[in-house]
Amino acid sequence: MSVRAVIFDAGHTLLSADYTALTEAVCARGRDVTERDVVDAERRARVRLETERDAQGTRARTGAGRYLRYFLEGLGITDEGDHAALAAWRRAFNLPVGLCRVADPEAVCALTRLREAGIVTGVISNSNGSVAAALERAGLAPYLDFVIDSTVVGVAKPDPRVFYLGLAAAKVDAREACYVGDSYPVDVCGARAVGMSAVLFDPGDAWGERDCLRAPALIAAADLALR
């Protein structure tokens, strides 16, 4: 069955973290790091946390403290004062959306190509109720047919129910839909569990080899989704 809908994650997929602001915050602590250093450390911290949470078998805890600690360790920073200061900065930054507030450089092009091909495009995001507004502010809302926010609907990935909500919104069968996201256990495995195909969005090759299609950029992800 050919793909008729491509559904995306929002944070760290269609929406990129504001790495410039994050780099400036780290440098303000007197640390000499480049934005490239920050991007690499953040991606690897995210993968490390997702892998640990998957092994634990529960997603009841957010792991936010570990995420920041892993990020700083990736930069060679272990000072507790730096951790506390950056945690406070992060909690206050760009509320309620947070760091993932800018459109990925290829997001508009990827979504446009899909829609011009007659493909339904949507979002399923584990968010705090702010993802629709974040996508609107980033200029991506006009390219999406629907947005599902876990806080709004009361169920989060990888729970199959939220993927079924996405399929209902897209009005397609699972075999006619592909999910694109940045987390292997949450996005890829979650989508596969309901019969969807999946593409792992993995810029920087942070996940390494996996038993799924992987894309280093969003246009490539969109192309792979239609295979």
N, C-alpha and C positions, 0 to 999 in steps of 0.2 A: 504494500500500500504506500502511495507517495505521501510525503509530508505536506500537510496543509496548514500547520501552525507551528511557529517557533516561539517558545516562551523563555524568557530570560530571568536570571537573578538581577537584582538592582545593585546593591553594594558590592564593590570590587568587581563588577562586571559591566553593566551599562554605566554605572556611576563609579568614578575613580575617587580614591582618597585624595585629599588636598595635601599632596606630599610637600609642596612648597611651604605651607604653613607648619606642617609637622617638622620639617627640617629647621625652620626658623626657631621653633620652640626648643628643639634640642640644642641648637647653637647658642640660644640665649642662656643656657646653663653652663656656657663656657666650653662646650664640646666642639671639637673641630671635625665635623662630618659633612659629607656632600649629600646632595639630594639622591644621587645614585646609591650611596650607602644606605640611606633611609629606605628607599624603595625596596631594595633587596632584603634588608632586615625585617621590614614589615611583612613582606610576602612570606618569608620563611617562618616568621613567628605565627602567622595565621595557619599555615599548613601544620606546624608542630602542634598547635592547640587543637585543631580539628581532628588530627590523628589521635591525640590523647583522649579527647572526648568520645570519639567513636569506640575506642578500646574500652572505655569505662562502661559503655552500654547505656548511658543516660545523658540527657541534655538538660537536666534540671538546673544545673548551675551554669552561668554564662562563661565563667573562666576569664572574665575581664582582667583580673589582677595578674593572672598568668600571662595573658596575651601581652600586656605592656612589659612585664618582666622579660619575657622571651625576646621581645623587640629590642629592648635596651641591651640585653646580653649579646644580641647579634651585632650591636655597635661597640661591644667591649665596655659597656657601662654597667657597673654593678652597685654604684653608690645609692644607698637608701634615700638620701636627700633628693637625688635626681628623680628617683622613682616616684616619690611622694609629690614633688612639684609638677612633674609631667602628668601624673594621674589627675591632679587637680585641674591642670590646664585642659586636659582632654574632656573632663566632665563638664566644663563650662563652655567649650568651643562650639559655636554655631548650633545652639540648641533650637529645636529638638533633633535636628538631622544628624549633627556630628560631622565627622571627617569626610564621609563619602558624599560629596556635594557637587562634584564637577563631572560633566559628561566625558566618558572615554573619548579620545580623539577620533575613533572610528565608529562611534555609536550611531550617529545620524546616517552615515553612509551605509552601514550594515542594515539598519532598520529600513532605510529607503529602498535598498535593493530587494529586500524581502517583500515589502509591500507592493513594489512594482511588479513582482512575480506573482502577485495574488495571494501571498501568504499572510495569515492572521498573525499578528505580533502582540505579545502581552508580557506581563511581569508577575511572578510569584516571589515575594520577598519576605524573609523573616525580619520584621521591622517593628518599630515602636509606635506605629500609627502615622508616621510622617513621610512614608516613601512616595505617596502620590504627589505631595507638595514638593519633595526634593526633585522628582522627575520633571515636574512642571517648571521649577526654577532653573533646572539645567537645560531646558529647551527640548526635552525628549517626549513629553506628553503627547504632542500632535502625531507622533509616529507609532503610538501604541493603541491597541484596541481595548485593552483592559489592564487594570492593576489590582493585584490581590495582596493585601498587607496582612501578615499573620496576626497582628494585634487586633485588627478590625474584624477578622473572621473567626478569631479564637482558636486557631490551629496553625502549627508551624511545621515547616520542613524538618525532617524527612517524613513526617506523618503522611500516609497516602491520601488522607482526606483533603489536604490542601492542594495536592496535584489534581485530584478529581474536580475540585472547584475550578481550577484552571482549564481543564478539559471542557467542562460545562460552559465556561465563559467563551471559550474558543469555538464551541459547537463542533468538536471533532472527536473521533475515537482515539484512544491512547496510541494506536499504531500509526496514526496520522500526525502525531505531534513529537517535537523534539525539544528538550530542555537544555539551555546553555547556562552554566554557572561555574563559580570558581572553587567549589568544595566537592571533593570526590565523594566522601561519605554522605553528605547532606543532599547535594544536587544530583550527582550522577546516580548514586545508588538509590536515592529516593525516587527519582524519575523512572528508573528501570523497574522498580518494585511494582509500579502500576502499568507497566507495559510500554512506556514511552522510550524513545531513543534519547541519547544524551551526548553532549559535547562538553568536555572539561576545558574551561577558559583558563589557560595557564601561562600567562606572560612571565618570562623569566625562568620557566622550567622548574618551578619550585616543588611541584608534585613528583617529578620524575616519571619513569615509565609506569603506566597504568593500563588496565584492560579496557580501555575506552578510547574514543577519538579525543585528541587533545589539540587545542588551537592556541597559538601564541598571540593572536590578535582577533578582534571582533569580526572583521570582514571574513577572515579565514574560518571563524566559528560559524558564521552564517552560511558560508558555502558548504562546510561539512555537515551542517544540520539538514541540508536538502539532499544529501546522498541517499 
